[in-house]
Each structure stands twice: as structure tokens, then as C-alpha cells.
Amino acid sequence: MVVSAFERRMRPFVALQAAVAALGAFAGVFVYAGHGAAAVARYAALMYGTAGLSLVLAFALGMRIKLSATRLVQAGFALPALLLWWADGRPDLLALAVGGFLGLTWGARHWLELQALANGERDGYATHVIALAVGVTLAGTLAVSGLLWALHEAHAPIYALFALLSVAGAFLAGRGLPEAPPVRLEQPLAVLRQPAYRGSLPLFLLESGLIGITMVLTATGAMQSLEQASDYGWAASAATLCGAVALYVMRSRRHSGNRVGWMRAACFGIVGAAALLGASAAWPRLFIAYLLLQAVVSPFWAASEHVLNQRALDIQGAVGDRIVAREGTLAVFRLGTLALFWWATQALDDHQRLVAGALIIGLAAVLEFQLGRHWLAHQHHGAGAAAAHPYPR
């Protein structure tokens, strides 16, 4: 399929996925406001565990019932459409709704993208879909911030809004998706045994294994610096707008030949943002500067990671096997690193934990760039397999 046509058919799904995922920016803050940092850690663990488990189970079930990507997308939106109505004050239920949504919709998205995009097509596609997601996220963040301000920080109407968005997604996001065979597994354990896959594990750990720690840190910094979820929302909206402008200005300057340079520049920004996050423990208003810098550089960093993720899966094995192997691994990493971080910092107060976590995030970005530079500068022997074999077995 021509990539531009693929992009057009993916846009409604990507936009609705970003709209519902905008709740994730507030979820940790809501949980912290009502229950504290320990509850955020529990929420993150349950949410990311649910995401990994739901994806693995969906692909395993697909072997038996010929589950299409469209049905997977619809199921992903149906879960929060059903559960979010009762999520106010119930972090565990919120974690199940958000985690199931992320696992199922990203499973479908990986399935479609890996079968349609060749290596050289990924940079432009990643830039375009991330730009769309940033725009939708900005609109959602502004809407939530306004509602929180008008409703005096009431959370229940916010959950109802996202439940309605999820209902819309269940009916609309699956329409017109690119054609693909039903999701399936064949020999996922064979992927785990490949040296090339095991070589990807450090990248997976650094790229996404620490995301639970980041959620705890962001919620902690937001509530200590801004005190109200609506204040966080306004600051996040301004930050997202800065990111959208930067991405628009640079939208046509990225291609497969300058991947390393883009990732290097984004790495400097991520490290700087981590430094501001840690410093906000002493000077709370620096958290706003952290949000601004993070929002400007994160779309470019995310585009690099999007390419890296797909490059890491250019190995032998069926598409479903590779997706499940990666997502199952990430779930283990996320839960393990979050548990280790919380155990190691349990004697610290929230300010000290913020500094320690920021140091970890900054160091992880540097290490990820060092790994990614090698991956991006040297063509993997399996690159282009998706184009040569649209439905690889």
C-alpha cells in the first residue's frame, strides 16, 4: 500500500487514540491528589501490567477466533467506555480502564504499521502521526483544564467526558482501517531466543521500561509545584502548544539520513528537562519550565523512539510474535523497575524522590541515545523486510 494512503486511513484511529490517551496526562495527578505518591506507584504498576497482559491475551485469543485489527481497536475503546463512569476515587478501576485501552489499541496499531511500512518510510510517517497526536492532545488538555477550572476540580465529569470519547472511538476508530490479516501468534518464544532480540533488551529497558517511574515523578512534581490539577492542565496545555509549534516548523526536515542528528538534539533537551524536574524539588516553579522544555523536545524524541521500536522488530518471526515478545518484555521491565525504584526510595520524602528519579531519567536518556546512535547509523540486516514481505511469517 502507498504510505500516504496508509496514513490517511490511519488518521481517524490515531486521532481518537490520542484523544482518549490524553486522560493519561491527568490520571497520575488525580490519583496523587486523592491518595498520595504510593497510590500513584500502585496505579502505574497495575495500569502497565494490564496493558501488557491485555495485548498478549488478545494476540493469543486471535489464534482461535480470527480477531481482526478492527475488532481489537473496538475492544480497546469499549473498555474505558464501560469502566470510566465509575473510576472517580477508584485508582484500581482507572488503571484497568487505561491499561486495557493502551494495550489493545497499541497492539492493533503495531500490527498494522509493521506490516505496511518499510524502513525508509518510517521517519515521515512517525513525524506526521505524532504531529496529529500532539494537536489532538493539546485540544484535549485544554478542554480538561477548562472543565476542571469551571467545576472546581471535580474529577467525575472528566471521567464521564473520556467515557463518551471512548464510546465514539468504539464506533468510529475502526472504520476504514488498512486491510491486514487477523492478529495471530505462531512461535513467540522463538523470538525471545534470537540473539538479535536479546540485543534489543537494553534499548527496551531504557526506552519504555522506566515509564512508570516517570509517571510517579510527574504527578509528584505537578502537585507539589502547582497544587491543583487545573493549574497543571493549563501549564501542560501551554507546553504542548510549544511542542506542536516546534514540530510544525521542523515537520519536513527529518528523513532516514539524519536520524542520528535529530536524536542527539532531542537527547540534550530530554536531559535538560530532567535537570529542571529535579531542581523543581527546591524551586517548585521550575516545574513549569520542565513542562515547556519536555513538550518541545518530546515529539522529536518520540519520533526517534518510534523508528527505533520498529527497527528493533525487524527480526525473524511473525509480526504478532515480535509484537507480543516486545510488549510482554516491556511489561516486565516497567513493573520491575517501578518496584525497584519504590523500594530503593521508600526512605526518601517526595522531594528527595523527585531528585533521585530525575537523575535516573536523565542518565537513561543518554544511554538510550548511545544505543540508538548505533542502531540508526548502521542498517539492520533485516531492514526493509516489511516492504518485501507485507505479511511476514
C-alpha positions in Angstrom: 0.0 0.0 0.0 1.2 3.5 -0.7 2.3 5.1 2.5 0.3 8.3 2.0 -2.8 6.2 1.5 -1.9 4.2 4.6 -1.5 7.4 6.6 -4.9 8.7 5.5 -6.6 5.6 6.6 -4.9 5.5 10.0 -5.6 9.2 10.9 -9.1 8.7 12.5 -7.8 5.9 14.6 -4.6 7.8 15.6 -6.6 10.9 16.4 -9.2 9.1 18.6 -6.5 7.1 20.3 -4.6 10.3 21.2 -7.9 11.9 22.4 -8.6 9.2 24.9 -5.0 8.8 25.8 -5.0 12.5 26.9 -6.6 11.2 30.1 -3.3 9.6 31.0 -1.7 13.1 31.4 -4.1 13.8 34.2 -4.7 10.3 35.7 -1.5 10.2 37.8 -2.2 13.8 39.0 -5.7 12.9 40.0 -4.5 9.8 41.9 -1.8 11.8 43.7 -4.2 14.5 44.7 -6.6 12.0 46.3 -4.3 9.3 47.6 -0.6 10.3 47.5 2.6 9.1 45.8 2.3 5.5 46.9 -1.1 5.2 45.2 0.4 6.6 42.0 3.1 3.9 42.1 0.4 1.3 42.6 -1.7 2.8 39.8 1.2 2.8 37.4 2.1 -0.8 38.2 -1.5 -2.0 37.7 -2.0 0.1 34.6 1.1 -1.0 32.8 0.7 -4.6 33.9 -2.9 -4.6 32.5 -1.6 -3.0 29.2 1.0 -5.8 28.7 -1.4 -8.6 29.7 -4.3 -7.4 27.6 -2.1 -7.2 24.5 -0.7 -10.7 25.0 -4.1 -12.3 25.7 -5.6 -10.6 22.7 -3.0 -11.9 20.3 -3.2 -15.4 21.9 -7.0 -15.3 21.5 -6.7 -14.2 17.9 -5.2 -17.6 17.0 -8.6 -19.1 17.9 -11.3 -16.6 16.8 -9.6 -14.8 13.8 -9.5 -11.5 15.7 -9.1 -8.6 13.2 -7.3 -5.3 13.9 -10.6 -3.5 13.6 -12.1 -5.7 16.4 -9.1 -5.2 18.5 -9.4 -1.4 18.2 -13.1 -1.5 19.0 -12.4 -3.6 22.1 -9.7 -1.2 23.2 -12.1 1.7 23.2 -15.0 -0.3 24.6 -13.1 -1.0 27.9 -12.8 2.6 29.1 -16.2 3.4 27.6 -17.6 0.9 30.2 -15.4 1.5 33.2 -14.6 5.2 33.4 -18.1 6.1 34.6 -17.2 4.6 38.0 -13.5 5.5 38.1 -13.7 8.6 40.3 -11.9 7.8 43.6 -11.1 4.3 42.4 -7.5 4.2 41.1 -7.5 0.5 40.5 -10.5 0.7 38.2 -9.0 3.6 36.5 -5.8 1.6 35.9 -7.7 -1.3 34.4 -9.6 1.1 32.0 -6.5 3.0 30.9 -4.2 -0.1 30.8 -6.6 -2.2 28.8 -7.2 0.7 26.3 -3.4 1.2 25.8 -2.6 -2.5 25.4 -5.4 -3.3 22.9 -5.2 -0.2 20.8 -1.4 -0.2 20.6 -1.4 -3.9 19.8 -3.6 -3.1 16.8 -1.5 -0.1 15.8 1.7 -2.1 15.9 0.1 -4.9 13.9 -0.9 -2.5 11.1 2.2 -0.3 11.0 4.7 -3.1 11.0 3.1 -4.8 8.0 2.8 -1.7 5.9 5.9 0.5 6.5 9.3 -0.2 5.1 12.3 1.2 7.0 12.8 4.3 4.8 9.1 5.3 5.1 9.0 5.3 8.9 10.5 8.7 9.6 7.9 10.7 7.6 5.1 8.6 8.9 6.2 8.9 12.5 6.5 12.7 12.2 3.1 13.0 10.7 1.2 10.8 13.1 3.0 12.3 16.1 2.1 15.8 14.9 -1.6 14.7 14.7 -1.4 13.2 18.2 0.2 16.3 19.6 -2.6 18.5 18.2 -5.3 16.3 19.5 -3.6 16.1 22.9 -3.4 19.9 23.1 -7.1 20.2 22.4 -7.9 17.5 25.0 -5.7 19.0 27.6 -7.2 22.5 27.1 -10.7 21.1 27.4 -10.0 19.2 30.5 -8.2 22.2 32.1 -11.2 24.4 31.4 -13.6 21.8 32.8 -11.6 21.4 36.0 -11.5 25.1 36.5 -15.2 25.6 35.8 -16.2 22.6 38.0 -13.9 23.4 40.9 -11.5 20.5 40.4 -14.3 17.9 40.2 -13.0 14.7 38.6 -16.1 12.7 37.9 -17.2 14.9 34.9 -13.7 14.4 33.4 -14.1 10.7 33.6 -17.5 10.9 32.0 -16.1 13.0 29.2 -13.5 10.5 28.4 -16.0 7.7 28.6 -18.0 9.4 25.9 -14.9 9.9 23.8 -14.3 6.2 24.2 -17.8 5.4 23.1 -17.1 7.5 19.9 -13.8 5.6 19.4 -15.5 2.2 19.7 -17.9 3.2 16.8 -15.6 5.3 14.7 -11.9 4.4 15.2 -12.1 1.1 13.4 -13.7 2.3 10.3 -11.6 2.4 7.2 -8.5 0.9 8.7 -6.0 -0.6 6.2 -6.6 -4.3 5.4 -4.5 -6.8 7.3 -4.9 -10.5 8.2 -6.3 -11.4 11.6 -3.9 -11.0 14.5 -2.2 -14.2 15.4 0.7 -15.8 17.2 2.8 -18.6 15.9 6.0 -19.1 17.8 6.6 -16.1 20.2 9.1 -18.0 22.3 11.3 -18.4 19.3 11.6 -14.6 19.1 12.8 -14.5 22.7 15.6 -16.9 21.8 17.0 -14.9 19.0 20.4 -13.1 19.7 19.1 -10.0 17.8 16.1 -9.8 20.2 18.2 -10.3 23.3 20.4 -7.5 22.0 17.4 -5.2 21.9 16.6 -5.6 25.6 18.8 -2.7 26.9 17.1 -0.4 24.4 13.6 -1.6 25.5 14.5 -1.1 29.2 15.8 2.5 28.6 13.1 3.5 26.1 10.0 2.3 27.9 10.9 0.3 30.9 11.3 3.4 33.1 7.9 5.0 32.1 6.2 4.1 35.4 8.9 6.0 37.3 8.3 9.0 35.0 4.6 8.9 35.8 5.2 9.0 39.6 7.7 11.8 39.2 5.5 13.9 37.0 2.5 13.6 39.3 4.7 14.4 42.3 6.2 17.4 40.7 2.9 18.7 39.4 1.1 18.6 42.7 4.0 20.0 44.7 4.5 22.9 42.3 1.0 23.7 41.0 -1.2 22.2 43.7 -4.4 21.9 41.6 -5.0 19.6 38.6 -6.4 22.5 36.6 -3.2 24.6 37.1 -1.3 21.6 35.8 -3.6 21.4 32.8 -3.1 25.0 31.9 0.7 24.6 32.1 0.6 21.4 30.2 -1.5 23.0 27.5 1.0 25.8 27.0 3.8 23.3 26.9 2.0 21.1 24.4 1.4 24.2 22.2 5.1 24.9 22.2 5.8 21.3 21.2 3.2 21.5 18.4 4.8 24.7 17.0 8.3 23.2 17.1 7.1 20.1 15.4 5.2 22.0 12.7 8.3 24.2 11.9 10.5 21.2 11.6 7.9 18.9 10.0 9.7 18.4 6.7 13.3 18.4 7.8 13.5 14.8 9.1 14.4 11.8 6.9 16.1 8.5 7.2 19.5 10.1 6.6 19.5 12.5 9.5 18.1 10.3 12.3 21.2 10.4 14.5 21.4 14.2 14.5 17.7 14.6 15.4 18.0 12.1 18.2 21.2 13.8 19.5 19.5 17.2 19.7 16.4 15.7 21.4 18.6 13.9 23.9 20.1 17.2 25.0 16.6 18.5 25.5 15.4 15.5 27.5 18.5 15.7 29.8 17.8 19.4 30.3 14.2 18.7 31.1 15.2 16.1 33.7 17.5 18.6 35.3 14.7 21.1 35.6 12.4 18.4 37.1 14.9 17.5 39.7 15.6 21.2 40.5 11.8 21.8 40.9 12.1 19.9 44.2 13.9 23.0 45.6 12.4 25.7 43.3 8.8 24.5 42.5 8.1 27.0 39.7 10.8 25.3 37.7 8.3 22.5 37.1 6.6 24.8 34.5 10.0 25.2 32.7 10.3 21.5 32.8 6.9 21.0 31.2 7.7 23.5 28.5 11.1 22.0 27.5 9.8 18.5 27.8 6.9 19.3 25.5 9.2 21.0 22.9 11.6 18.1 22.6 9.5 15.1 23.4 7.8 14.9 19.9 11.2 14.7 18.3 12.4 12.2 20.9 9.2 10.2 20.4 9.8 10.1 16.6 13.3 8.7 17.1 11.9 6.1 19.5 9.1 5.2 17.1 11.7 4.4 14.4 13.8 2.5 16.9 10.9 0.4 18.1 10.1 -0.7 14.6 13.8 -1.3 13.7 14.1 -3.4 16.8 11.3 -5.6 15.5 12.9 -6.1 12.1 14.0 -9.6 13.1 12.9 -13.1 12.2 9.4 -14.2 13.2 5.8 -13.5 12.6 4.6 -9.9 13.2 2.4 -11.0 16.1 5.2 -13.0 17.7 7.5 -10.0 17.6 4.9 -7.6 19.0 3.9 -9.9 21.9 7.6 -10.6 22.7 8.3 -6.9 22.9 5.2 -5.8 24.8 5.5 -8.7 27.3 9.1 -7.8 27.9 8.2 -4.1 28.4 5.5 -5.1 31.0 8.1 -7.0 33.0 10.6 -4.1 32.7 8.0 -1.5 33.7 6.8 -3.4 36.8 10.3 -4.4 37.8 11.9 -1.0 37.6 9.0 0.7 39.3 9.1 -1.8 42.2 12.8 -1.5 42.5 12.6 2.4 42.4 9.9 2.5 45.0 11.8 0.1 47.3 15.1 2.0 46.9 13.5 5.4 47.6 11.0 4.4 50.3 13.1 6.1 53.0 13.1 9.4 51.0 10.4 12.1 51.1 8.7 13.2 47.9 11.2 16.0 47.2 14.2 13.7 47.6 12.5 11.0 45.4 12.0 13.7 42.7 15.7 14.4 42.6 16.7 10.8 42.6 14.2 9.9 39.8 15.2 12.9 37.7 18.9 11.7 37.8 17.8 8.2 36.6 15.7 9.6 33.8 18.5 11.9 32.5 21.1 9.1 32.6 18.7 6.7 30.9 18.2 9.3 28.0 22.0 9.5 27.5 22.4 5.7 27.5 19.4 5.3 25.1 21.0 7.8 22.7 24.3 5.9 22.7 22.5 2.7 21.9 20.1 4.3 19.3 23.0 6.1 17.6 24.5 2.7 16.7 21.1 1.3 15.6 20.2 4.3 13.4 23.6 4.8 11.8 24.0 1.2 10.7 21.4 -0.5 8.6 20.0 -3.6 10.3 20.3 -6.7 8.2 16.5 -7.2 8.3 15.5 -3.6 7.4 13.1 -3.5 4.6 11.6 -6.9 5.3 8.2 -5.3 5.9 8.2 -4.0 2.4 9.5 -7.2 0.8 7.1 -9.4 2.7 3.9 -7.5 3.6 2.7 -10.3 5.9 5.9 -11.9 7.1 5.7 -15.4 8.6 
